[in-house]
Amino acid sequence: MLEAKSPTTLKFKVHRGSPEFVTPAKPTPYEFKPLSDLENLDSFKIQIPGLMFYSHIPSKNGVDPVEVIRKAIAQTLVFYYPFAGRLREDPSGKLVVECTGEGVLFTEADADVTLEQFGYPLAPPFPCLDQLLFDVPGSSQILNAPLVLVQVTRLKCGGFIFGLRYNHTISDAPGLVQFMSAIGEIARGANSPSVLPIWERHILNSTTNPQKLTTPMPESSTDISDESSNSLTFPPEHDLSYRAFFLGPSDFSMLKRRVPPHLRHCSSFDIVVASVWKCRVVAFQPHPKEEMSLIWSANMRSKLKLPSGYYGNAAIIQMINSTAKEIIENPLSYTLKLLRNAKDKEIKIEDFAQTPTNMKVNMLSYLVSDWRYTGFEKVDFGWGEAVYGGADHCGPIVGCHMLYKNKNGENGIMLPLCLPKQVMERFEKERNNMLKDQPFDRDADVQSKL
């Protein structure tokens, strides 16, 4: 296990300049671009933050990353000009981007800290997050505000941190990385992006009238005791524990030994998710009849064969439920089969307009945030790939799964988690038991099918 630093173990000062607008380097079309039915769902009306850490390289001595990136953003916005616009509602209440060319918010900063001081491994939560990604007053609303906020912070060692927050309605993580990669290409000297952007949001419009499911995810499936329902509330920060777990090839092999042969074709990632969900349920010690939910976002780009250059949202929210009793008493194959059955279900365009938007989550819910192939760490502004690129925090119900190479050179999954302290202790114990060399129980697996 690798332990992430708590938010209070490192303190530093940041000196920021005044926020400014970076506008397209050339005139761009003024027009209104409608979003898809998918992007009109309430679940996308949020701001998503992220951080990318870059090391100092001697060949860049005397080159200011702030100036390089600021100029590259302006040139990239000529191609991705909707990012320089503002989100509006049309008379029918649907979302459109008014391409005004007003620009993205940009802040330059300097911090009296080195990259090394952030410790090993570089994993959320990061200290002084509000210093690394300043929330400019008025910028966090969804409508009538900048769609992208950027802060580039120079470090004392010569490296820098690229902080970013974007309006989720206009793009998902792969689409944003496409935009970021274009900035990187132009920062390195290209005249235009190698992948030109395509809007075409109508592709993901439902052929039927869009429906928003208003049935909320139940907080509890039955009448349970007050003592048990205390676990549904979010604890204060001082009662939370942060850990970063690394799972490598040997861990994947051990987990696969716990499921029957016909399920070993499942990906290592699915088995990790199924095992973490099971360990998490055990650790919370919920009422046996408590409804437990696993929620994740499914990227549909490849299944829908979207055109290269499409940078809109192309993911839907999927969810599975089971009682605590079923998860705890059944073997790992039970949660794995639930996950795989949901993933194997055929998804149609109509489903995109019917993603639940009013799901009520509580501490027992587990939201899987899959950052493995987003590609943030591969964005190169001329200083090489990022040492870390991805989520800037992990919350009490969110598990961020990221690709990671440990000190031994092993490739695996880094899983930063945030849980109440006593729950974290039980989770770690259950996780260690899960990784012991113990083959699957054939009798228990048969029982789980009854």
Disulfide bonds with the S-S distance in Angstrom:
none
